Amino acid sequence: MGDIIANLQSWVSLLPAFSVTNLIEVIIIAFLVYELLLWIMNTKAWTLLKGIIVILIFTLLSAVLHLTTILWILERISTIAVLALIVIFQPELRKALEQLGSRSFVNGILNFDDGRTRNELSRVDIERIVKATMEMAKQKTGALMVIERSVPLKEIEDTGIAINGLISSGLIINIFEKNTPLHDGAVLIRGNRIIAATCYLPLSQNMSISKDLGTRHRAALGVSEVSDSITVVVSEETGMITVARNGELKRMADAKALKEALMTIIADEEEKSLSRWWRGKIKNERKTEE
């Protein structure tokens, strides 16, 4: 028994020293690999990756069987292949960078002021949105409403027709009324105002979306993947209400569930306001001390 323990100790002694820094590095790398795999699985990159794996296996077999001519050809095209992959994955890479930039912790650290002055969304505004949504669901009127939060959606705003009106149930219902000029596309809500209508949204490339869901749901999911917005969807076929947030779709059973989902916006804004107040207080105290 003593010999076994001694052998184990000798083997352990051959391993390099493992510090806290090494542990942090392992955790970070594991997290990055996990996020990369999730990204690959949820885009067309998964299909392309399988093709790359086939090529790598073919290269390995060529090396084992000493197929020198094939290896020479693969070496010559390897540089071109890297550039080709960058071009092929350009939309996915751009979306990944947009998602990284829209993370809440990044916005907390890099708290840029985009110069927008706006009144925040109130409980009354949410009740008006809920009332309009339930009425449209009852009549099976298709609707798509994007509520902007900390990530600016100026590009989406520019694709639509300017409205800049206060939120009201009647205005929302009239916009999405069938056969009206503004019913097609999405409505953009910023603070307590409806900024634009007939806006175009980026479609999600997520392959796991149910085939039963239409373009509205794919568009809602797409904008939620590149921003922290909350999007409310009303299905024209079934009247079903769905909320898209953080790249996920969630069905709303009734008005209460929808109101609770939207009330998180106010809760988050109040938390941010408290954080800004606290940072301002600390800044003022430092100025006083100086």
NORNORZI-V354656 format. One record per residue. N is the residue number from 0. OMEGA is omega in whole degrees, -180 to 180 (* if undefined). Layout:
BEGIN
n={N N}
omega={OMEGA OMEGA}
END
This chain:
BEGIN
n={0 1 2 3 4 5 6 7 8 9 10 11 12 13 14 15 16 17 18 19 20 21 22 23 24 25 26 27 28 29 30 31 32 33 34 35 36 37 38 39 40 41 42 43 44 45 46 47 48 49 50 51 52 53 54 55 56 57 58 59 60 61 62 63 64 65 66 67 68 69 70 71 72 73 74 75 76 77 78 79 80 81 82 83 84 85 86 87 88 89 90 91 92 93 94 95 96 97 98 99 100 101 102 103 104 105 106 107 108 109 110 111 112 113 114 115 116 117 118 119 120 121 122 123 124 125 126 127 128 129 130 131 132 133 134 135 136 137 138 139 140 141 142 143 144 145 146 147 148 149 150 151 152 153 154 155 156 157 158 159 160 161 162 163 164 165 166 167 168 169 170 171 172 173 174 175 176 177 178 179 180 181 182 183 184 185 186 187 188 189 190 191 192 193 194 195 196 197 198 199 200 201 202 203 204 205 206 207 208 209 210 211 212 213 214 215 216 217 218 219 220 221 222 223 224 225 226 227 228 229 230 231 232 233 234 235 236 237 238 239 240 241 242 243 244 245 246 247 248 249 250 251 252 253 254 255 256 257 258 259 260 261 262 263 264 265 266 267 268 269 270 271 272 273 274 275 276 277 278 279 280 281 282 283 284 285 286 287 288 289}
omega={179 179 180 179 180 178 178 179 180 178 179 -179 179 -180 178 -180 -178 -177 177 178 178 179 178 179 179 -180 -180 -179 179 179 -180 179 179 179 179 179 177 180 -180 -177 -175 179 178 178 -179 178 179 180 178 176 178 178 178 179 179 177 178 178 179 178 178 179 -180 -178 178 176 -170 -178 179 178 179 179 -180 178 -177 -177 -177 180 178 -179 179 178 179 179 179 180 -178 -176 -175 179 -180 179 179 180 179 178 177 178 180 -179 -178 178 -176 -177 176 178 178 -180 180 -174 -178 174 -176 175 -179 174 -177 172 -176 178 -178 177 178 178 179 178 178 178 180 -179 180 -179 -179 179 179 177 179 -179 -177 176 -179 -179 -180 -176 -180 178 -178 178 -175 180 -178 178 -178 -180 178 178 -177 180 -175 178 -176 177 178 179 178 -179 173 -179 -179 -179 -180 -179 -179 180 -175 177 -177 177 173 -174 -173 -171 -177 -180 -175 172 178 180 177 -177 -179 -177 171 -171 -175 176 -177 -179 177 -179 176 180 178 176 -179 -176 -177 179 179 179 179 -178 -176 -176 180 -178 178 177 178 178 -179 -179 179 179 -176 179 178 -178 173 -176 179 -178 172 -179 179 -178 -173 -175 -179 179 -179 176 178 -180 178 177 180 177 179 180 179 -176 -177 -178 -180 180 179 -180 179 179 -179 180 177 178 -180 180 179 180 178 178 178 179 178 179 178 179 -179 178 178 179 179 -180 180 179 179 178 180 180 179 *}
END
